[in-house]
Amino acid sequence: MIIETAVMGESGRVVLPSAIRKEFGLKAGDRLTVVSGEGAIRILSRKMALASIRAGIIKKRGSLDGLLDEFLAEKREEAARE
């Protein structure tokens, strides 16, 4: 774990410390997701955000198996109703 300090500028910009950027392979132009909740602010790379979403789905459903098929079936039902 790396612990660094960053300062927020007047426009709300925060520069991630070099050690953190290197640890996660972040580079200029990478998209980050900012999440607030449970008294904390989390900054996630796209890869981290997707992993978090997958973990939430697996926690709720038990696995990702059949998820695409269920989604497509719902979309077909919606299209049939229209």
C-alpha positions in Angstrom: 0.0 0.0 0.0 1.2 3.5 -0.9 0.0 6.5 1.1 0.5 9.9 -0.4 -0.9 13.3 0.0 -2.5 15.3 -2.8 -3.8 18.9 -2.8 -7.0 19.9 -4.5 -6.8 23.1 -6.6 -9.4 25.8 -6.8 -11.1 24.2 -9.7 -11.4 20.9 -7.9 -8.5 19.2 -9.8 -6.4 16.7 -7.9 -3.1 15.4 -9.3 -2.5 11.7 -8.4 1.0 11.2 -7.0 3.5 9.6 -9.4 3.9 6.5 -7.2 0.1 5.8 -7.4 0.0 6.4 -11.1 2.9 4.0 -11.6 1.4 1.3 -9.3 -1.8 1.2 -11.4 -0.3 1.9 -14.8 -2.2 5.1 -15.2 -1.3 7.6 -17.9 -2.5 11.0 -19.1 -5.9 10.7 -20.8 -7.0 7.6 -18.9 -10.6 7.8 -17.8 -11.2 7.4 -14.1 -14.5 6.8 -12.2 -15.0 8.8 -9.0 -17.4 7.2 -6.5 -18.6 8.6 -3.2 -20.3 6.6 -0.5 -19.8 5.2 3.0 -18.0 8.4 4.0 -15.2 8.0 1.4 -14.2 9.0 -2.1 -12.9 6.3 -4.4 -11.1 6.9 -7.7 -11.2 3.8 -9.9 -9.5 3.0 -13.2 -11.8 1.7 -15.9 -10.5 -1.8 -15.1 -11.2 -1.4 -11.4 -14.7 -0.1 -12.1 -15.5 -3.1 -14.3 -14.1 -5.5 -11.7 -16.2 -3.8 -9.0 -19.4 -4.1 -11.2 -18.7 -7.7 -11.9 -18.1 -8.5 -8.2 -21.4 -6.9 -7.4 -23.3 -8.9 -10.0 -21.6 -12.1 -8.8 -22.5 -11.3 -5.2 -26.1 -10.8 -6.1 -26.5 -13.6 -8.7 -23.8 -16.1 -7.7 -22.1 -15.9 -11.2 -22.1 -14.2 -14.5 -23.4 -17.3 -16.3 -26.5 -16.7 -18.4 -26.4 -12.9 -17.8 -26.2 -12.0 -21.5 -28.9 -14.5 -22.4 -31.2 -13.0 -19.8 -30.5 -9.5 -21.0 -31.2 -10.4 -24.6 -34.4 -12.1 -23.6 -35.6 -9.0 -21.7 -34.7 -6.8 -24.8 -36.7 -9.2 -27.1 -39.7 -9.0 -24.8 -39.5 -5.2 -24.7 -39.3 -5.1 -28.5 -42.2 -7.5 -28.9 -44.4 -5.2 -26.6 -43.7 -2.2 -28.8 
